């Protein structure tokens, strides 16, 4: 299926107790401006809610925004849940204040496909997401 034939669908989720969603909203807006359909979960989602929403919305990619420091718990749990519900190949992108060594581990373990941190340019994030999704279609 050509990328143009099906609008790209991205889930932007805020798992855990983190109450700051400005970055997630900025990313969601940038992805919409790039022509993608974005489903935003809102704050305080459990890993189970994130995985269930990804399944129900039939998304091409899941993006997590985590500023609470719980990324090393939440990301592997969400990856495990996605795998268990039949979505093992859905790319998982993570954004937030994440130390480089944690980013490397999340990618190395296969929990996340890419990690973005403060200072990454919006166009870089959007381009990375588009390329990753289009490679899968």
PyMOL commands that set and color helices and strands:
alter all, ss='L'
color gray80, all
select helices_A, chain A and resi 22-33+47-57+71-84+100-108+122-136
alter helices_A, ss='H'
color red, helices_A
select strands_A, chain A and resi 9-13+37-40+61-66+91-96+114-116
alter strands_A, ss='S'
color yellow, strands_A
deselect
rebuild
show_as cartoon
